[in-house]
Amino acid sequence: MAGETPESSGTSLLHSAAATASKPRHFLKDVVFHGKFQLLNSLTPEENTGCQHGLYFQDGERRVDYILTYHIKKPSSSRSNRQSSRFTDNAFTRSLRRGTARLGRPPPPQPRGDREVASQDHSMDYHEDDKRFRREEFEGNLRDMGLELEKDEDTKTPSVGFVKIHAPWHVLCREAEFMKLKMPTKKVYEVKQCTGVGAKINTLVNKATEPLHPNVEENRAQNVKHLSYAFSREKQHLFDLSDRDSFFDSKTRASIVFEVLKRTKCTKAKYSMGITSLLGSGVYTAAYPLHDGDVDGENVEPNDRKLLYEEWASYSVFYKYQPIGLVRKYFGEKIGLYFAWLGLYTQMLIPASLVGVIVFLYGCATVDDNIPSMEICHPRNNITMCPLCDRACSYWKLKEACGTARASHLFDNPATVFFSIFMALWAAMFMEHWKRRQMRLNYEWDLTGFEEEEDHPRAEYEFRVMQKSLKKEHKTQKPTEIAEEPTNKWKQTVQSAMAGLKLTEKEKLTCRDRLPAYMINIVMMLLMIGVTFAIVFGVILYRISTKAALHMSNNPTTRSNVRLTVKTTAAIINLVVILILDEVYGAVARWLTVLEVPKTDKSFEERLIFKTFILKFVNAFTPIIYIAFFRGRLVGRPGSYLYVFESYRMEECAHGGCLMELCIQLSITMLGKQLIQNNLFEIGIPKLKKLIRYIKSKRRSFQEEEREKKLQRYETDHFLEPFAGLTPEYMEMIIQFGFVTLFVASFPLAPLFALLNNIIEIRLDAKKFVAELRRPVAARAKDIGIWYNLLRGVAKVAVIINAFVISFTSDFIPRLVYQYMYSPDGSMHGFVNHTMSYFNVSDFQDGKQPMDPLHLGYQVEMCRYKDYRDPPWSNTPYVISKEFWAVLAARLAFVIVFQNVVMLMSDIVDWLIPDIPKDISLQIHKEKILMVELFMKEEQGKRQFIDSMTSCDGKEKRNNHTPIARSHSIPHTHSHTHANNF
């Protein structure tokens, strides 16, 4: 070939093209390597089975490490016959025409009809051609980077083409060195085990928990560990390369290819475009690594995915530990850390649930001994209460609140104070335990010393920088330069691309460029929070108006259950609104983050998480905060109530306090979010999307089973749901953590419901990741990132909120103040009467009196209401009494003491528990010593080899130049050798 002329080369290409066109398409595959076309015979279906259904190239040897998909425009029926012959040698003939044009020969003439069709097609398919040209350039650059590509357009998936990518050994080694991947060396060392009493305890614990371990080798404790070191091509002899096919596993190979895809540029748009830009502009429709195989069916070969499905994603193993090592091996460290954190959080919920159940049972056991509720429920209790609403409501007896008072005691008792302190310490213990667990995983996964490097710029950032650079270039360019048009189009394309690259390298987005986006962010965030407040206010109006309407009902059952009906329906409305706004706020937060144009994916993710957390946190907890701290506080008093819109009277708490209503709101919101949003949506939406994709692909139901058997692995994965990141998974758990810790004083059963939900959640997420999602690209991470800071923030806020709930929402402080300051015998007898004030019904405002004043059968002159005010016969009627100020002072003092004591105890727990387990710190130190020894031995070996080579060279020179000296030096040499031997 070296002596071939251009003419002979072109002739040989023409013969190859003719040979290609003469064979049927389904028997041939064209594979392009470095600009040359090689023809490979397609395998028969039986041979294709040996390629493991699409896991390998057509040669059956090279593994598919990554898949790119693109849209193939289906030709219309009127042009299908003409286009079928023209597109047979699609890419090859275009390349051939370009080659003949570069050789100076005109392209072969086309018939007039073909020219008309070609011009018509060009006008209709301009965008498709542009995408195809970009794909050709990008794929050519991938080949220049050393990747091997194979296309497949004759699939059973209509209108979708697939590009299979394989990374050869030299590319894997090069990129592993660039990425500083730690790989196990040949050197192994013994992991120090516990001795003495600790060893015996560990042995007993392991035997007791043996049934809880999954049947996975990665979860077994190993006595030896390979010494890991960042891969280097110069030090390949340190690593065990006996089996190159398994040295880099499928997860690592896919992450290496993805790194190349992000770094490879396509410059035809005058600015650099990586794979993210090409996906965003529609040049490619999807990019994903392949799953290792099927999870069920007959004759399924063993693989990690099938093992995960059986030992992790199955509901039958809900009681077992998670195979975190295998999860990390298959999905990467970032996803492995999420499931490790979720598993630890679920384990820590077990003691919290037990204590919460004990506290609840204590309330149930002591409800009959509670003196205040006994006084309210006493049948001889004839205390007349003031109306709960204007006009429609009448006077009522206090004993009617018996059920509410007894139920409130279940959650409002002295044990809830202890439980609040316990949960604050539990949160501190959980955070410390997670830090230790995280460090242990970092050691086991060889992440010690790993530092995240700055990621590649995002596509949107590059596009904005390109726009900025083009504007600056247009301003500085002279008019004559703009008017000039180079005659060489290729030169013009290259020059414009290079100019765009140079400008984008120099330019960057400043705060001034992002100032409009920042202003929009602030305004929209405040607007969304205002929408949440407005909806809460609307639910308040609903409760007020519905309560008045139900009191006017003629049905006695309806009138007797007004409070329960209003509370429950309002809580359900709040839940529905929260679920809807959660989806809206998630989309708004993403839109606002896109407006900011963050530079890297990490910066984008952190900003998105922060905005989403703020909006969803406010959305979920604003109704609860209103009930806990504001309801019943801004009511006024009989004769001087506070009104909204001059007609709606602000709602009051029940006589037992607002804690029961807070518990109802909290339980309905928490359980509803977990059952509907976290479970039902996660199960239903992916299945619905998968069904829609099947319908769009026009796969008929009677052909579905037959097609499933024939689909290649990359086609099957194409129909799976794309991986959207871990943000939704973390977010729902953080909100749940808020429910568990923030208002736990009012709902001690919250940890139990969270535990039951998480047992299902782990297996649900596992099944989703293994069977319903495309395999995500493995990402390295040594911690859970910003989520840990959010957890710490929620835990700190929980201490303050629980202090206020106990102090202001419950009756714990008023009961203590009465018992130790006002009770005549130091008991709680008379507490109910002490907390109620008198009101003279003659002081009602005009038009606010009850329509049925004789509802109780007698004329009422004095009614009671819950407040600390002077009676109407005093010198200062209806003025706040001194008892109110004494209770308020006690409440504020309790908040200060509780907050400081609990936070001090949390800090003590933080100080007592070291972040790094002692055995792990010793093993890390041991690894460093062994690594130094390994390199010192290698250095000594090199020096000895160099010295021996030098001495051999010296001897050869002496032997060649001084034969006489050689004969005299023989005895001396022998004696020296013998001396060295001794």
N, C-alpha and C positions, 0 to 999 in steps of 0.2 A: 504493500500500500504506500510505502514511502516514495516509490518512484512513479506513482500515478499522477497523471495530469488532471487538471480540473475537468476536462472533457470526459476522461475515462471515469473519474469519480462520479460525475453527474450521470453518466450512462449506467453505472452500476446501481446508483440510487433509483434510476428509473426502472431498471429491471426488478429491483427489490419492491418498488411500489406496485409494479404490475403483478408481481407474485403475490403481494399482500391483497390486492383487490380481487385477484382471481379465486381466493379461498373464501369459504363462508366465514362470517364474522364470529359465530359462536365457537369456531375451532381455534381462533387465534386471539392472543392478547398482546398488545404492544406495550412493552416496558422500556422506559427511556432512562438511559444512564449517561449523564454528562453530555447531553446533546446528541447522542447516538441512539439509533433505534434498533433494538434486538427483538426478534420474533420468537415467542415462546409458545409451544403447543399447549393448548388448554387441556386440563385434566378431565377425564371422564367423571361422571358422578361417583363411581366406585372409588376412583383415585382421589377424588376430592374429599371423600370421607376420611382418608388418611391425613388430610390437611386440617383435620379437626374442625370442619365446618366453618372455615373462614378465619381461623386463628393464625394461618400461615399464608405466605404468598403461594402462587400457583406452582412453584417448584417444590413446595412441601417442606422446605428447609428454613427459609427466613421467616421469622416470627413477625406478625403484625403488631407494631408497638403503638400505633396511633392511627386514627381515621379522620379524614376530612370529607365532608359531604357538600355537594353543590347541586343546584337545580339544573335540570336538563329540560330545555324548552321542547315540548312535544310538537312536531310539525303538523300543520293542518292537513286535512284529508285531500284538498285540491293539489297540494304540493308534495304530498308524501312520496309519490312515485319518483318525481324528479329529484327530490332531496335524498332519497335512499341511495341513489347511485353517486350523488355528489359528496355525501358525508361518509362514504365507506372508508376513504383514506383521509379523514378529516384533518387531523393534526399533521399528518405526514405530508400531504399535498401542499398545505399552506407553507410548511417549512421549505418544501422543495421549490415552490414558486419564489419565496424570498431568496433562497439560495441562488437560483438562476438569475434573479434580478441583480444580485450582488456580483455575479460573474459577468455582467454586462450584456447578457442576452435577454431579449424581450420574452415575456411569458407566452406560452402557447395561446393562439387566438381562441376565443370562445364564440360559439354560435350566437346569433342575434337574440334568439329566444332566451338563451341562458343569461345573456347580459341584462335583459329586461328583468328577468326573475331575480338576478343577483342585486340589481339596483333596488328592486322592490323589497327584497329581504333585508338589504342594508338599512333602508329607512325604517323598517319595522323592528329589526333586531339589533339596533345600535347599542342599546344598553347591555344586551346579552353578550355582544361581541366585546364590549369594553370589559365586562367581567371576565370573559374568557381570556382576553389578553393579559389581564392582571394575574389570573390564575397561572397562565403559562410562565410569566416572569417570576412569580413567587415560587412556583415549583422548580423552575430552573435554578433559582437561588438556593433552594433547599438541597438540590443535588450538588451544587457547588460546596455546600456545607458538609457534604459527605453522606447525606441521607439517601436511602434507596426508596423509590416510589413505584407503585403499580396501580393502574386505573382499572376500574370495573364499572362499566355503564350498562352491561347486559344483565341486570339483576331483576329480581321479581318485585322490587320496589319501584313503582312507576315514577318517572320524572326525577329520579335521584341518582346522581353519580357518586361513586366512592373513590377516594384516593387512599390507598393503603401505604403506610410509611413504616419503614424498617430502619433501625439504627444499627449499623455494623459495629464490630468490636472496637475499631480505632476511634469511632465517633463517641462511643460510650466512655472509653477511657479518657478521651480529651475533655469531654463535658464534665465527667465526674471530677476531674482535677480542677476544672474551672469553678465548679459548684462546691468544692471542698467537702465532698461526701465522705463521711467516715465509713470505712469498710473493715470487716474483721480480718486480722492478719493470721499468719500461721501460729503465732505465739499464743499459747493458752496459759491461764493461771488459775489457781484454786481460789474460789470465793470463800472467804472466812465465814464459818458457821458459828452460831451461838453455842456456848458451852455451859455446863453446870445446870442450874435451875432453869435458866432461860431456854436451854435446848430441850429439856424435858417438857416444859410448858408448850413449846412450839410443836413438839412431837404429838402431844395429846390433842392440841388444837387441830393439827393437820389430820389426825385420825378421825376426830369428831366431824370435821368439815369435808371429809373425803367425798361423800355423796354430792356435795354442792359444787365440786369442781367439774368443769366440762371436759369431755374426752378429747382434749387438745394438748399436744406435747408442749406448746409454748407456755402453758400455764403451770407446768411442773417446775418445781425448784431444781435448779441445776447447780452442781458443785464446781463446775469449771466454766470459765468465760473467755472468749477470744479477746485478745487485746486489739483495740480498734485504732485506726490511724487514717487521717485524710488521704484519699487515694492520690497516688503520684505515679506517672508513667516511668519516671526514673527509678522508682523503688517497687516495681512490680514483683520483684523476687520476694518481697515481704509477705505478699498475699498468696492465698491458695488458689491458683488459677488452673487447677487440674480439670475443672468443669466450667468452661467459660460460659456455657449456656445458662447455668444457674447462678453464676457469680453475681450478676445484676438481675434481681427479680423483676417481674412484670411491672410492679409499682414504680421501681426506680427507673426502669427503661422508659416508661411513659412520662415521668417527670423530666427526664433528660430531653426527650423529644419535644416536650412542651416548652422547655427553656429555649431550645433552638428555634421553635416556631415563633416565640415572642421576640427573639433577637433578630430573626431574618426580616429584611425589609423589602417592600415593594415600592419603587419610587416613580411609577408612571403618573401618579397624581401630584407630582411636584413636592411631595413631602413623604417622609418615611411612614410606611404602613406595616405593622406587624400583623399577627394572626387576629388580634382583637379588633383591629381596624377593619380587616377584611371580613370578619364576621359581622361587624356592625353595618358595613355597607352592602351586605348581601352577596359579596363575591363567593363566600362559602356560607352554607346554611348551618353547619354544626361542626364541632371538633371535639373528639372524645377518645379516650383509651378504651380498650375492649375488656369486658369481663373475662374471667379465666375459663368459663364454660357454663353449662346449664346447671340448674339447681335440682331439677326433678326430671322424671321420665325414665324410660327403660334404657339400659345400657349406657348410662351417664358415667363418664370416666371421673375418678376422684379428682377433686380440685379444691382450692382454698375457698372458692365461693360456695360450693356445695357443703363443705364442712361448716362454714359460717352459717349457712341456712339451717343446718340440722342442729348445731350446738349453740346457736346464738339467737337466730331470728324466729325460732319456733316457740309458740306459747306453752308448749309442754315442758320447756326447760326454764320456766319463769323463776323457779326457786334457785337456780344455779348462778354461780358467779359468771361474769362476762369473760370471754377469752380475749382480753385486751391486747395481748401480744399478737394474736392473729389478726385482730382488727387493725392494728397499726401496720402489720406486714402487708395487708391487702389494700387499706385505704390511706395510709400515711399517718404521720404523727399528729397532725392537726385534728383530724377526726378521731384518732385514738384518744387524744387528750379530752375531747368533749365527752366521749362515752365513759372514760375513766372518771371524769368529774361528776357526770350524772350518776354513775354507779355509787361513788362515795357519798354523794348528797342523799341518795335513796337509802343507803345503809345508815347514815346519820339520822334519818327521819324515824328509824325504828325506836330508839330510846325516847325521842321527843313525842312520838305517838303514844308510847306506853304511859309516860308521865301525863300527857294530855287526857288520856282516857281515865287515869286515876283521879285527876282533878275533876273531870266531869262526873264520875261516879261519886266522888265526895259531895258534890253539889246535890246529886240525886238522893244520897243517903241522909243529908242534913236538911232537906227542904221542909220536912215536917217539924223540925226543931227550930226553924228560923222564926224568931219572935215577930219581926215586922210583918212578914207574910201571914203569920197566924192572926195578928191583929186586924189585918185587912180582910182576911177571909172569915173572921168570926161572924156567926149568923146574927148576933145581936148588934152588930156594928150598924149604927144608924147615922153615920156622918153623911151629910148632904153635900154633894160636890157641885161646883158651878158648871154651866153648860160648856161643852167642848167646841161649839160653833155658834154663830149668831142665828137667831130666829128659828132655824129648823131644829136645833138641839135644845133639849130641856135639861132640868136638873136630874141628877142620877146619884145612886148610892155607891159609896166607896167599895163595898163588898163585890160589886160587879167587876172590879179589877183584880179579883182573886187569882184567876188563871194566869194573867200577865205577871203578877207579883211572884207566884210560885215558879213560873218559867224563868223569870229574871234571876232568881237565886241560883239556878243551875250554872249560870255564867258569871254571876256577880256575888262572889263569896271570898273569904280570906285566902283560899287556896289559889285564886287567880293571881294574886300578888306574887306568891311564891313562883307560880308558873311563868310569869313575865320575867322574873330574875333568872330563872332557869333557862328560858329561851334566849336571853341575851348572852349568857355564858355559853349556851349551846352554839350560837352563831360564831362566837369567838373560837370555840373548840373546832368547829367545822372549818373555818378559815385556816387555822394552824394545821389541822390534819391534812387539808388539801395541799398546803405548801410542802409538807413532808412527803406526801404521796407523789407530788409533782417532781420533787428532787429524786426520788427513787426511780421514777419512770425515766427521767433524764439520764440517769446512770445506766439503767438497763437498755435504753434505746440509743446509747452513745451520742447523747446530745449535750454532754458537758463541754463547755467551751464554745458551743455553737452561738454565733451572733448573726442576727438577720441583717442582710445587706439591703441596700436601697434597691427597690424593685424597678423594673422597666417603666417608663412613663406610660400612662394610659392613652388610649387612642384619642379620646376627646381632648385631652391636654395637648397632644401633638397637633391636633387639628386647629385648636385655638392659637397655639404658637405660630403655626403656619399662616393663619389669617393675619395675625399681628405682623409677622415678618413681611408678608406680601404687601400690606398697606405701607409699611415703612419703605419697602423697596420701590413701590409705585411713586411715593413722594420724592424720593431721592433720584429717581431715574429721569434722564433728560428726554424732552419730547422727541428729538431726532432718534434716540435709541429706541423709543417706543414705536416709532414709525417704521424702523428697519425690520425687514422680515428675512431671516436667513433662508438661503435657498436649500440648504441641507436639512431636511426634516429630522433625520436621526440626530444630527448635531444639536438641533434646537431642543429636542426632547432631553438629551443628556445634559445640556447646559442648564436648562430650566430645573431639572431634577437636582443637579449638583448645587445650583444656587439656592434652591429651597432647603436642601440639607444644611448648607453652610449657615443660612440665616436662622434656621430652627435650632442649630447648635448654639448660636450666640444668644438668641432671645429666650426669655422666660416670662411667665405671668407674675406680675407684682400685685400687691394689695390694692393698688389703684385700679388695676384691670378688673379685680374681683369685687370692687366696692359696690357696684350695683347689685351683684348677686348677694353680697352680705346684707344689704339693706332689705332686699326681697325676703331673705331668710328670716330676719328679725320680725318684719311685718307679718309674714305668713305664720310664723310660730306663735306670735301673740294672737293672731286671728284664730288659729286652730284652738288654742287654749280658751279663747273667748267663746268659741262655738261650744266647747265642752261645758263651760259655765252656763251658757244659755240653755243648753239641753237639760242640765240639772235643775235650773230654775223652772223650766217647763214641766218637769216631772213634779216639782213642788206644787205648782198650780194645779196639776192633775190631782194630786192627793187632796188638796184643800177642797176643790170643787166636787170631787167624787164623794168625799166624806159627807159634805153637806147634802148632796143628792141622795145618798143612801139613807141618811137619817130621815129624809122625808118620805121614804118608802112605806107602803102600807103593809108590807110583809114583815111580821115580827122577827122571823129568822134572819132576814137581811139586816134589820136594824141591830140585832144582837151580835152580828159578826162583821160590823163595819170596819173595825180596826184591822182584823186579820185580812179581810178582803183588800182593803186599801194597801196595806203593807206588802202583801204578796204580789198583787198586780203591778204595783209601782216598781218592785224589785225586778220583776220579769221584764217590764218595759226598759228599765235601766240596762239589763243584761243584753237585750236585743240591740239597743242603741250602742252599747260598748262593742259588741261584735261587729256591727256595721262600721263604726268609726275606726276600729282597729285596722280594717282593710284600707279605709280611706287614708288614715294617717300614715300607714306604711307606704302607700303610693306617693303621698305628699312629701314625706321625708326623703324618699329616693329622688324625686324631682328637684327638691331644694339642694340636695347634695350634688346632683349633676350640674346644677347651675353654678356651683362654686368651682367646678373643674379642678378637683384635686389632682395632684401630679401622679401619685402612685396608687395601686390597688389597696395597699395597706391604709394610706391616708383616707381614701374613699370609704373603706369599710368602717374605720373608726368614726368618721363624721356621720356616716349613715346610722351607725349603732347609737350614737349619742342622741341624735335628733329623734330617732324612732323610740328610744327608751323614754325620753322626756314626754313625748306626745302620748304614748301608750300608758305610761305611768299615771299621768294626769287623767287620762280617759278612764282608767280602771278604778282609781282611788278617789276621785273628786266626789262622787255620790256618797262614798263611805265616810270621807272626812266631813262632809256636811252633816250627816247624821250624828257623827261622834262628837263634833265640837260646836256646831252652830244651831242645830235644831233644838228648840226649846229654850234657847238663850236669848233670842230677840223676839219675845212674844209680847211683852208688856204685862198687864194685869187686867182683871175684870174692870170694866168701866173705862179703861184706857189702853186698849189693845193696839198693837202695831199692825197696820194694814198695808197691803200691796195693791196698787192701782185703786185705792180707796174703797175696795170691795172685798178683797181676799185677806182674811185674817191669817197671820202666820201660825203655822201648826205647832202644837205642843207635844211634849213627850208624854207617854203613859205614866201613871202614878208610880209604877215600878222603875221608871227611868227609861232612857233611850237605849240602854245596852241590849235589850231584847231585840229592838228594831235593827240595831247595828248588826247583831248576830244574824238575823234573817237576811239582811242585805248582803252581808259578807258571804254567807253560805251559798245563797243563790248565785251570786256573781262568780264565786270561785268554782263551784261545781258545774255551773253552766259553761264557763270558759273551758274547763277541762274536758267535759263530755262532748260539747259541740265543736268548739274551736280546735282543741288539741287532738281529739280522737276522731270525731266524725268527719271533720274537714280533711284531716290527714289521710284517712282511709278513702273517703269518697272522691275528693277532687282529683288525686292522681289516677284513679280508675276511670273517672269521667274523661279526663284529658287523653288517656290512652285509647279509650273508645272513640273519641273524636278523631284522633290521628288514624285509627284504623278505617273509619268511615271516609276520611279525606283521601286515603290511599286507594279507595275503591276496591277494597278486599271483601268479596262476598262471603256471606256466612257459611255457605256450603263448601267453599274452597279454603276456608281459614285453616282447618286442621291439616289439610294436605300441604298448604303453603308453609305452615309452621315447620313441618318436617324438612322442607327444602331450603328454608331461609338460612343464609350464612350468618355467622356470629355478628358481623358488623351491621347486617340488616336488622337482626333482632334487637340489638342495642339501640339502633336508630329510632325504634318505636317506643323506647323507654323515656321517662320524664327527665329533662336535663337537670343537673345538679345546680341548685340556686344558692348554695352557701349554707353556713351554719347559723347565720344570724336569726332566722325564725326559730330554730330549735333552742338556742340560748335564750332568746327573748321570752319565750313562753315560760321557761324555767325561772328566769329572773323575776318575772311578774308573780309566779307562784311562790317564790321565795319571799316576796313582799307580803303576800297573803299570809304566809306561815309566820312571819316575824313581826310585821308592823302592827296588826290588831289582834295578836294572839291572846291578849287579856280578855277580849270579848268573845273569842271563839276557840276554846282549847282543843277542839276536835280538828282544827285545820291541819296539823301535821299528819293525822291519820288519813284524811282524805287525800292529802298530797302524796303520802306513801302508796296508797292503793292506785292512784293515778300513775305514779312513776313506774310501778311494777309493769303496768300495761304499756306505758310510754316507751320504756327501754326496748321491749320486744317489737313494738310498733315501728319505732325508728329503725331498729335493726332490719326488720323485714323490708322497710322502704328502701334503705340503702342497698341491701343485697339484691332484691328482686324487682324493685319498681323504678329505680333511678339508674341513669347511666353512671358508669364508674367515674368518680371524680378524679381529677389529677391530684396525686399525692403531694401534700404541702408540708414542709418541715416547720415545726414550731416547738419551742421549749416551755411555753406557758399558754394560758387561755387569754392572754392579752388584756384588753380594756374591760372584759367581763369581770375580772377579779376586782378591779377598782369599783365597778358598779356594785358588786356584792358587798364590799366593805362599806360603801356609802349607804346602802340599804340597811345593813346591820347597825350602823351608827344612828341613823334616823329612827330605826325601830325602838331603840332605847328611849328616845325622847317622846315618841308618839305613845308608847305604852305607858310611860309615866303620866302623860296628860289624860289618857283613857281611864286609867285607874283613879286619877285625881278628880277629873271633871265630869266624865261620862258616868262612871259608876257611883254608888252611894257609899263606897268604902270609907272615904274621909268624913262625910257627915255623920256616919254611924260612930266612928271613933271619937269625933268631937263631942257628940251627945253623950256617949258612954262615960267619958272621962271629965266632962265639964258641966253637963246639965242634968244627967240622970240622978235621981234622988238616991237610988240604991246601987248604982254602978252597973245596972243591967240595961237591956235594950227596951224594956217596957216603957211605953209612952213615946217611942221614937216617931211613930207615924203622926201622932197628934202634934209633936214638936215641929215637924217640917211643914205644917200646913198653916196658912193664914186665913183670916176671916174677911168676908166681903158682904156689905149691905146691898141687897138687891135693888134698893131704891136709888143707888148710885149708877145704875146702868145708863148708858147713853140712849137717846131717843132712837127708836127703831132697831135696837140691838137686843131687846128683851126676848125671851122665849115665847113662841106662839102658843105653847101649851104649858102655862106656868103651873097647872094643877096635875101635871103628869104623875107625880108621886102620890096624889090623893089628898094633899093638904097644901096650904099656902106657905111658901118658903119666904122667910125674912132674911136669914143669913145662910150663905153658902161658903164652902171652903175651897181653897186652891193651893197648889203646892208652890210655896215660895216663903222667903223670910222677910215679912213686912209687918209693920205695926198694925194693930186692929183699927177698925173705923172709930172706936170710942176713945182712942188715945189722942194726945195733943197733936201728934203728927201722923194722921191717918194715912195708911198705904205707903209710908216711907220705908225704905230698906232698913231693917233692924240691925242691931249690933251682932246678933247671931250670924247674920250673913257675912259680916266682915271677919268674924272669928273663923268661920268655915273657909272663907276665901284665903285667909292667911295660912291656914293649915294645908290647904290644897297647894299653894305655891311652895310652901316649905317642903312638902312631900316630893314635888317635882324636882326641886333642886337636890334634895338628899338622894332620891332614887337614882337620878341621872348620874350624879357623881360617884355614888357607891358602885353602881353596876359597871360604869365605864372603868373605874379603878380596878374592879375585879377582872374585867375583860383584859385590861393591860397586864395584870399579873399573870393571867393565863398565857397571854402572848409572850411574856418574858420567860415564864417557866418552861415552855415547850420550845425546844430549838427548831429552827426552820429546816435544818439538814439532819437527818438521822445519823447517829454516831457511826454505825456500821458503814453507811454509804460514804461518809467523809473519809473513813479509813480506806475504803476500797478505791476511791478516787485518788487519794494520795499514793496508794500502792500502784495504781495504773501509771501515774506519772513516773515513779521510780523505775518500774519495769520498762517503760518507754525509753527512759534515759539509758538504762542498761542495754537495751536492744540496739540503740544507735551507737553506743560506745563500742559494743562488740563488733558491729558492722564497720565502724571506723577503724578499729584495730585490725580487722581482717583485711581491709583495703590497704592499710599501711604495710602489713606483712607481705601482701601480694606485690605491692610496688617495690618494697625492699628486695624481695626475692628476684623480681624481674630485673632490678638494677644490678644486683650482685651477679646474676646470670650474664647480663650484658657485659659487665666488667670482666668476668672470667673469659668470655668469648674473645674480648679484645686482647686480653693478655695472652690467650692461647694463640691468637693469630699473629701477634707482633713479636712476642718474646718466647720462642720455643725453648731456649736454654733455661730461662727463668722458670718455665713451666715444669721442667724436669726436676729442678732443685726444690720447687715449692710443693711437690707432691707429698712428701712426708709431713710437712708442716700442716698441709690441708687435712690430712687424715687425723693428725693429733687434735686439730681444732674441732673436727667433727665429733670425735670421741668425747672431747671435753663438753661439747654442747649436749651430747646425749646424756651425759651424767648430770 
